[in-house]
Amino acid sequence: MTICILGAGPGGATAALHLARAGHRCLLLDRATFPRDKVCGDALSGKVLSELRRIDEALPAKLAAEPAQLPSWGIDFYAPNGRRLAVPFKPHYNPATDRAAGHISKRIDFDNFLIEEVRRRPEIDFRENTDVAAHEQLPDGRWRLLGPDKQEIATADVLLVANGAQSNFARVVGGHVLEPAHHCAGLRAYYRGVTGLHPDNFIELHFIKEFLPGYLWIFPLPDGQANVGVGMLSEAVAKKKVKLRERLDEILRTHPALKGRFATAERLGPVRGFGLPLGSKRRPLSGPSYLLLGDAGSLIDPFSGEGISHAMVSGRHAADWAARAVAARNFTPEFLKGYDAAVYNRLWQELRLSRAMQCLLGYPWLFNFIANRAANNPTLAETISNMFLDLDLRERLRQPSFYLKLLLGK
Ligand SMILES: Cc1cc2nc3c(=O)[nH]c(=O)nc-3n(C[C@H](O)[C@H](O)[C@H](O)COP(=O)(O)OP(=O)(O)OC[C@H]3O[C@@H](n4cnc5c(N)ncnc54)[C@H](O)[C@@H]3O)c2cc1C
């Protein structure tokens, strides 16, 4: 019985590592040779740490000891009126004694950190530099994978499709077509010498009035570098005919709060773009003898753009359901629907809430209002901080009573 994983990013690597831990052999294919770059904001949330812990209890501490990462203690939100709302991931944190709840690490390093774990496992047959150019389903239901010159690479009883946002398989077989209302366009560049970064490496999200519903981020990195980028719903990019590259350049040159901070900064390498398939719509994640993982399954958080941890969550459940299917010798769509249920049981509530928060971007005044209130109200600032850890608190953002209490100053 062959379990084959297409794509060795966080989704595919996590699936392979869970399978290996459970004693299953698998084939892991990627067209790149690692370490490889991936266009991303490079922010690793607390959920990434908890997924690492599920792979191996020792991994979060191992990541924290890597020189190629920075621990991050929170988020600085900049409201459209320019007001800063500092939200620590943990209220009253102490960087000297607490473990950081988030990290920032270039993907060339973080993905390779996972691949180093993969390389240690004899159960995983990892083949880099292997481009899967085509796939076909055999009459017995197995998937046959072909290289660019049509030679057979492998056949799989069950195929775990984790080959990212541009997955041909997800589009053609899984039916995940690009829907501009559920897709974000993103750009990022690396800089050195950006000034005014937070001493505890807070990541910065800027909601600039003239650039809404898009946002700009500045995420500090080791060696005095920073990941700087912009994201905007593809529907808005098309409707407003936004030229993202030009806008990014212009904002960094002219925005009153940013131009000074970039005056002596140096851009390292090109500005690179990539798509973010958002999980704001529930889509099928499986079919006959296959499962879709991570970006190939459109699972990115629509508000924060976070997709690494969601790819890892889906990788963990995909390993579980692939093993179940092998044990039951059942690769039917009906059986594999259990995978969809498992992934959405874990992620759907958050995705739904983030969709609601994404809609907040259409109401800059509400954003300003919350930022103003929180600046003068430590309890509110703490509530917002706790929202990162507590879903029930985040649910309050959907309730009119939350805003009423704010209005009344409670
Ligand atoms: C601009 C931008 C900023 C982002 N910022 C953040 C952030 O700060 N934090 C966060 O959590 N998420 C962020 N994301 C989302 C995050 O990058 C993705 O959700 C995450 O990479 C998904 O992981 P994955 O394993 O599904 O796919 P990927 O990481 O894309 O991995 C897919 C793998 O498949 C391989 N592959 C593709 N096609 C083939 C083929 N035909 N044959 C063989 N191999 C193939 C590729 O080489 C690649 O290694 C951002 C995304 C963008 C575009």
The ligand as an ORCA input file, in Angstrom:
! r2SCAN-3c Opt
* xyz 0 1
  C       2.699     37.088      0.593
  C       2.325     35.990      1.567
  C       2.485     36.200      2.942
  C       2.153     35.175      3.848
  N       2.416     35.358      5.181
  C       2.185     34.355      6.069
  C       2.608     34.464      7.434
  O       3.256     35.447      7.845
  N       2.319     33.429      8.285
  C       1.664     32.318      7.866
  O       1.386     31.428      8.685
  N       1.297     32.166      6.552
  C       1.565     33.136      5.646
  N       1.255     32.954      4.320
  C       0.628     31.689      3.889
  C       1.659     30.550      3.838
  O       2.758     30.953      3.047
  C       1.016     29.274      3.253
  O      -0.261     29.097      3.814
  C       1.860     28.025      3.517
  O       3.073     28.093      2.827
  C       1.090     26.760      3.059
  O       1.908     25.621      3.187
  P       1.699     24.378      2.181
  O       2.543     23.272      2.737
  O       0.261     24.133      1.957
  O       2.280     24.866      0.766
  P       3.701     25.452      0.334
  O       4.441     25.980      1.500
  O       3.424     26.369     -0.806
  O       4.505     24.188     -0.199
  C       4.144     23.556     -1.413
  C       5.323     22.720     -1.905
  O       4.910     22.004     -3.071
  C       5.956     21.993     -4.008
  N       5.355     21.812     -5.349
  C       4.508     22.646     -5.986
  N       4.168     22.142     -7.184
  C       4.824     20.976     -7.312
  C       4.894     20.001     -8.345
  N       4.183     20.139     -9.464
  N       5.678     18.914     -8.171
  C       6.393     18.768     -7.007
  N       6.354     19.662     -5.997
  C       5.593     20.743     -6.134
  C       6.652     23.334     -3.845
  O       7.992     23.292     -4.291
  C       6.530     23.560     -2.327
  O       7.695     23.125     -1.642
  C       1.594     33.952      3.382
  C       1.438     33.751      1.996
  C       1.822     34.756      1.097
  C       1.674     34.503     -0.374
*
